[in-house]
Amino acid sequence: DTGVSQDPRHKITKRGQNVTFRCDPISEHNRLYWYRQTLGQGPEFLTYFQNEAQLEKSRLLSDRFSAERPKGSFSTLEIQRTEQGDSAMYLCASSLVRPDTQYFGPGTRLTVL
Amino acid sequence: AQSVTQLDSQVPVFEEAPVELRCNYSSSVSVYLFWYVQYPNQGLQLLLKYLSGSTLVKGINGFEAEFNKSQTSFHLRKPSVHISDTAEYFCAKFTGNQFYFGTGTSLTVIP
């Protein structure tokens, strides 16, 4: 069990650019979640996959955000035309059984200048 | 609306004193409750969870929490804190296919 990994750990970009983050869950986990966390707040749910199917999306997830999990293993989160308000920590978590424990990755910190 | 409320944003406590971090949640037909801890510059780590059964749940590092359905609360307690317990603590609720997190309580243990 190598844990949940995320890449990159830090990303600085200019407003209007596109960014993509990757999450590798624990290998046998079929459920994968993306969250956003801003300073002084708890993680905010963005989206959820069961295997390759995206089953839930937050209403807060604008059209500029898209997530994929093509083969039910790793997942990517893309933000198009980034805005300063997108600056946050993006967290990925995986779990085996609903509603079992989620294991969180270290996060990707995005800074939009 | 689904919500988790952590009433105390900051809790300072002296070393070896007891502590309680409060959490209230919006009621649901089925609810599963969690406490996570986030140490400085580290990821979220599970402290304990309530899925069903006994309402008193014991977790790691001497923490425990009590599920109270009538008061819709899930307060976290530790009888004697250590310096190493200084961290951010998040209460979370799972319902539907989503987790809902509180805004966190920053626990500072004073030597």
Chai-1 contact restraints between the chains, C-beta under 6 A:
chainA,res_idxA,chainB,res_idxB,connection_type,confidence,min_distance_angstrom,max_distance_angstrom,comment,restraint_id
A,Q41,B,T103,contact,1.0,0.0,6.0,A-B,restraint_1
A,G42,B,F90,contact,1.0,0.0,6.0,A-B,restraint_2
A,G42,B,F101,contact,1.0,0.0,6.0,A-B,restraint_3
A,G42,B,G102,contact,1.0,0.0,6.0,A-B,restraint_4
A,G42,B,T103,contact,1.0,0.0,6.0,A-B,restraint_5
A,G42,B,G104,contact,1.0,0.0,6.0,A-B,restraint_6
A,P43,B,F101,contact,1.0,0.0,6.0,A-B,restraint_7
A,F45,B,Q98,contact,1.0,0.0,6.0,A-B,restraint_8
A,F45,B,F99,contact,1.0,0.0,6.0,A-B,restraint_9
A,Y48,B,N97,contact,1.0,0.0,6.0,A-B,restraint_10
A,L55,B,N97,contact,1.0,0.0,6.0,A-B,restraint_11
A,E56,B,N97,contact,1.0,0.0,6.0,A-B,restraint_12
A,P99,B,Y32,contact,1.0,0.0,6.0,A-B,restraint_13
A,P99,B,F94,contact,1.0,0.0,6.0,A-B,restraint_14
A,T101,B,L46,contact,1.0,0.0,6.0,A-B,restraint_15
A,F104,B,G43,contact,1.0,0.0,6.0,A-B,restraint_16
A,F104,B,L44,contact,1.0,0.0,6.0,A-B,restraint_17
A,P106,B,G43,contact,1.0,0.0,6.0,A-B,restraint_18
